Amino acid sequence: MIMKTKKLAFLIFMTVLVLFSARISLLIFSDLIHRRGGLPTGGPRDIFLAFPTPGSDLEFIQNHAEIRIPPSASEIHACIGCITQADTRVRFNLPPPDFVMFIKSTYCDRPFSPLNPCELHHEEQAPEWWQPGAAAVLAECVGGNSYIEQQILVDKTDKKSHIIYVLTLLDNYETPDE
């Protein structure tokens, strides 16, 4: 009788554990699935905003790129699903004093390092506004977690306005590493 009670208790415990784990997994991925659910099935979505305008596509861009674009940004270009369903590219101009505030909203967790623009791989499918290789002074920071990789490139050629390039890649909804 004691053995049956232990088996029953163990089965109940395992059932609760599995259900709890499934619920946690759904909560973790629901935001990611929700964001990607907004991607048009017909192909990439290309967006241009002269300035960050509340109520526009700004929120859509920020959610897909997992960044916060400062109000002082201008000439915002974005392409969601440009080359693959899992990539988001954003380019915008930003006054140098607002750069630190922007970086805090990214996955960039290391210091920026200089990058030779000539060493950048040219992607034929990239949008025509995606031109980090044209920079004279370029710096890079890469960061992420188990389901996202983010590359931030900063074109510091113009001292009055930096050109920021953000490439965010999602891990196609696979189970994150633990």
C-alpha positions as CSV (number, residue, x, y, z in Angstrom):
1,M,0.0,0.0,0.0
2,I,2.8,2.4,0.8
3,M,4.5,1.6,-2.5
4,K,1.3,2.5,-4.4
5,T,1.0,5.8,-2.5
6,K,4.6,6.7,-3.3
7,K,4.1,5.9,-7.0
8,L,0.9,7.9,-7.1
9,A,2.5,10.8,-5.4
10,F,5.5,10.6,-7.8
11,L,3.2,10.6,-10.8
12,I,1.2,13.5,-9.5
13,F,4.5,15.4,-8.8
14,M,5.8,14.7,-12.3
15,T,2.5,15.7,-14.0
16,V,2.5,19.0,-12.1
17,L,6.2,19.6,-13.0
18,V,5.6,18.9,-16.7
19,L,2.5,21.2,-16.8
20,F,4.4,24.0,-14.9
21,S,7.4,23.7,-17.2
22,A,5.2,23.9,-20.3
23,R,3.4,27.0,-19.0
24,I,6.8,28.7,-18.3
25,S,8.0,27.8,-21.8
26,L,4.9,29.3,-23.3
27,L,5.3,32.5,-21.3
28,I,8.9,32.9,-22.3
29,F,8.2,32.4,-26.0
30,S,4.8,34.1,-26.3
31,D,6.3,37.6,-26.7
32,L,8.7,36.3,-29.3
33,I,6.0,34.5,-31.2
34,H,3.7,37.5,-30.9
35,R,6.3,39.9,-32.4
36,R,7.1,37.6,-35.3
37,G,3.4,37.0,-35.9
38,G,3.3,40.5,-37.3
39,L,5.6,39.7,-40.2
40,P,3.7,39.7,-43.5
41,T,3.7,36.3,-45.2
42,G,4.3,37.9,-48.6
43,G,7.9,38.7,-47.8
44,P,10.0,41.4,-46.1
45,R,8.5,44.6,-44.8
46,D,10.5,47.7,-45.6
47,I,9.7,50.8,-43.5
48,F,10.9,54.5,-43.6
49,L,10.3,57.1,-41.0
50,A,11.8,60.6,-41.2
51,F,11.5,60.9,-37.4
52,P,10.3,58.7,-34.6
53,T,6.5,59.3,-34.6
54,P,4.3,57.7,-31.9
55,G,1.5,55.7,-33.3
56,S,3.5,54.9,-36.5
57,D,5.5,51.8,-37.4
58,L,8.1,52.8,-34.7
59,E,6.8,50.3,-32.1
60,F,6.8,47.6,-34.8
61,I,10.4,48.3,-35.7
62,Q,11.5,48.5,-32.1
63,N,9.8,45.2,-31.1
64,H,11.4,43.3,-34.0
65,A,14.9,44.8,-33.6
66,E,14.7,44.6,-29.7
67,I,16.0,48.2,-29.4
68,R,14.6,51.6,-28.3
69,I,15.1,54.3,-30.9
70,P,15.7,57.7,-29.2
71,P,13.4,60.6,-30.1
72,S,16.3,62.5,-31.6
73,A,16.9,59.9,-34.3
74,S,16.1,60.7,-37.9
75,E,16.1,59.0,-41.3
76,I,14.9,55.7,-39.8
77,H,15.0,52.8,-42.3
78,A,14.0,49.3,-41.3
79,C,13.5,46.0,-43.0
80,I,11.9,43.1,-41.1
81,G,12.5,39.7,-42.7
82,C,15.0,41.2,-45.2
83,I,17.1,38.2,-46.1
84,T,15.5,35.6,-43.8
85,Q,12.3,35.5,-41.7
86,A,14.5,35.8,-38.6
87,D,16.4,39.0,-39.4
88,T,15.6,42.7,-38.8
89,R,17.8,45.5,-40.0
90,V,17.5,49.1,-38.9
91,R,19.5,52.2,-39.9
92,F,19.1,55.7,-38.5
93,N,21.0,58.9,-37.8
94,L,21.6,59.8,-34.2
95,P,23.3,62.8,-32.6
96,P,26.4,61.6,-30.7
97,P,25.2,62.8,-27.2
98,D,22.3,60.4,-27.4
99,F,24.4,57.4,-28.4
100,V,24.9,56.1,-24.8
101,M,21.2,56.2,-24.1
102,F,20.5,54.2,-27.2
103,I,23.2,51.6,-26.5
104,K,21.6,50.9,-23.1
105,S,18.5,49.5,-24.9
106,T,20.5,47.0,-26.9
107,Y,22.2,43.6,-26.2
108,C,25.6,45.3,-26.6
109,D,27.4,44.2,-23.5
110,R,31.0,44.8,-24.5
111,P,33.0,47.9,-25.5
112,F,32.9,48.9,-29.2
113,S,35.9,47.9,-31.2
114,P,37.1,49.5,-34.5
115,L,36.1,47.7,-37.6
116,N,37.6,48.1,-41.1
117,P,34.7,48.8,-43.4
118,C,36.5,47.1,-46.3
119,E,36.4,43.8,-44.4
120,L,32.6,43.8,-44.3
121,H,30.9,41.1,-46.4
122,H,28.7,42.7,-49.1
123,E,25.2,41.1,-49.1
124,E,23.5,41.4,-52.4
125,Q,20.0,40.9,-50.9
126,A,20.5,43.7,-48.3
127,P,18.4,46.9,-48.8
128,E,20.2,49.7,-50.7
129,W,20.2,51.9,-47.6
130,W,22.2,49.3,-45.7
131,Q,25.7,50.6,-46.5
132,P,28.0,50.2,-43.5
133,G,30.9,49.3,-45.8
134,A,30.8,52.9,-47.1
135,A,31.9,54.3,-43.7
136,A,35.3,55.9,-43.2
137,V,35.2,55.3,-39.4
138,L,33.3,52.3,-38.2
139,A,32.9,50.6,-34.8
140,E,31.2,47.4,-33.8
141,C,29.6,45.7,-30.8
142,V,28.0,42.3,-30.7
143,G,25.8,40.9,-28.0
144,G,22.8,38.6,-27.4
145,N,21.5,35.7,-25.4
146,S,20.3,32.2,-26.1
147,Y,17.7,33.2,-28.7
148,I,18.9,36.4,-30.2
149,E,22.1,37.8,-31.7
150,Q,22.5,41.6,-32.2
151,Q,25.2,43.5,-34.1
152,I,25.5,47.2,-33.7
153,L,27.6,49.2,-36.2
154,V,28.3,52.9,-35.8
155,D,29.5,55.0,-38.7
156,K,31.3,57.9,-36.9
157,T,32.5,59.6,-40.2
158,D,30.3,62.7,-39.5
159,K,31.0,64.1,-36.0
160,K,27.6,65.8,-35.8
161,S,25.5,62.7,-36.6
162,H,26.4,59.1,-36.3
163,I,24.8,56.5,-38.6
164,I,23.6,53.5,-36.5
165,Y,23.2,50.1,-38.1
166,V,21.4,47.3,-36.1
167,L,21.2,43.7,-37.3
168,T,19.1,41.5,-35.0
169,L,18.8,37.8,-35.7
170,L,16.4,35.5,-33.9
171,D,17.0,31.8,-33.4
172,N,13.9,30.6,-35.3
173,Y,12.1,29.6,-32.2
174,E,14.3,26.7,-31.2
175,T,14.6,25.8,-27.6
176,P,17.0,28.2,-25.8
177,D,20.2,26.9,-24.2
178,E,20.0,26.6,-20.5
